[in-house]
């Protein structure tokens, strides 16, 4: 009898890869993907998912073949379909005291199939829900964060602030808690100050009066707490400019884009002449919008502009006189 012949083609192994990087695989089973071509040294590599190959764009050398696709096995043709088929939970967020990593038992008495839970099991579900709420808050720090972040979410929702502002405000508040800056101050005041600092940091300017109107804290206390936190946390915040308020004020006054452009031009001239230094940014912005609306023939009264900007009519008149006299603007009232 003759011995069976060995196959001329040896089987491939999963860890038989060549890496040009400085680090090699720490274990025999680790798969190291090349980051540089072994032939020409180029770093421009392309993955061909249909063939399962890693190809160099410069010389065409196939560095890897029969690669494993690490993506999902399903296909989605729009964002909504992809969100439905995704099997991951919600992303972690700083606006929840446990960063959204814990579980929560919903208040609806229904199971995963949408069927109503029998009455005999509802008492047990009520006890589970109650203890679930209790174990999510284990100490005083988490209890503080739970209350403060709920208050932050309430104020931000009522003001219509975007998600990045809320995340930044939550991060600032967490830093204040870690530095023990909350002691001796109200939680609502620190939350409002964090939100005001976050608005300035994310270039979504809101005045202290706007935040005070949605909060249960006065304007003076919010400003005092804000100055204390910026000094202790060393927050680098630039002063707000009148141009930051133009778009929002024009939108609330329902003015056209031409008026917004004209108001920005007036502000640019005023800045070059140094007429905005030492003046409140909202007052200068309101006066520029008032002048632009009159020049464009879509006049808004000083009272309407003052209500939107949160300033008095006297402030608008004073800024209006300064801008028209110093810039030689013709306004036909």
HELIX and SHEET records of a PDB file:
HELIX    1   1 UNK A   79  UNK A   85  1                                   7    
HELIX    2   2 UNK A  119  UNK A  136  1                                  18    
HELIX    3   3 UNK A  140  UNK A  159  1                                  20    
HELIX    4   4 UNK A  163  UNK A  178  1                                  16    
HELIX    5   5 UNK A  187  UNK A  201  1                                  15    
HELIX    6   6 UNK A  208  UNK A  214  1                                   7    
HELIX    7   7 UNK A  219  UNK A  233  1                                  15    
HELIX    8   8 UNK A  243  UNK A  253  1                                  11    
HELIX    9   9 UNK A  257  UNK A  272  1                                  16    
HELIX   10  10 UNK A  281  UNK A  295  1                                  15    
HELIX   11  11 UNK A  302  UNK A  309  1                                   8    
HELIX   12  12 UNK A  313  UNK A  327  1                                  15    
SHEET    1   A 3 UNK A  45  UNK A  48  0                                        
SHEET    2   A 3 UNK A  53  UNK A  56 -1                                        
SHEET    3   A 3 UNK A  62  UNK A  64 -1                                        
END                                                                             
